[in-house]
Amino acid sequence: MRAPLWTSRWPVVVATALVVLSAVFAATAGWAWWASARAREVARDDALRAGEQAVVAFNTLDSRRAEEGFDRWLAISTGALHDDLARQRGDAVRRLAGTAAATGAGVLDAAVTELDEVAGTAVVIASVEVEISREGAPPGRKVDRIEARLVRTGAGWKLGAIGQVAVAAP
């Protein structure tokens, strides 16, 4: 008497089912990993772009358009930095208007050094070339290293703090 087909082939059927389930699991896990890595890459790129723009904006100011410059600073800042700028706006605009000076900045290089997607925070460091013009004086240039601390808001990444990075002497 011959054994039923099922009993003689069950190991093959089980092995095939396990291989199929393993392949589905591997594909799903791989896709989830790729999607997560891609989302992190997009968040990092967005933070970097916002950080670069903020660093340029905070190092660019024309005394003839001081109010516009301060409004731009207020628009891209948040938290304590925003509150401090809003509080100082009137006095700072009056002081700047009397200087007959202008600065323009460009980012030479920048990188995201910290990114916490859950907390919605990022740190961008940038090397920035700043051109300084004063009425009646030749323009000057300087290179600064700036750290920008960003906070993700409903309106995108905004600047929560900004400052120079100390450079150690060789």
Secondary structure by P-SEA (a helix, b strand, c coil): cccccccccaaaaaaaaaaaaaaaaaaaaaaaaaaaaaaaaaaaaaaaaaaaaaaaaaacccccaaaaaaaaaaaacccaaaaaaaaaaaaaaaaaaaccbbbbbbbccccccccccccccbbbbbbbbbbbbcccccbbbbbbbbbbbbbbccccccccbbbbbbbbcc
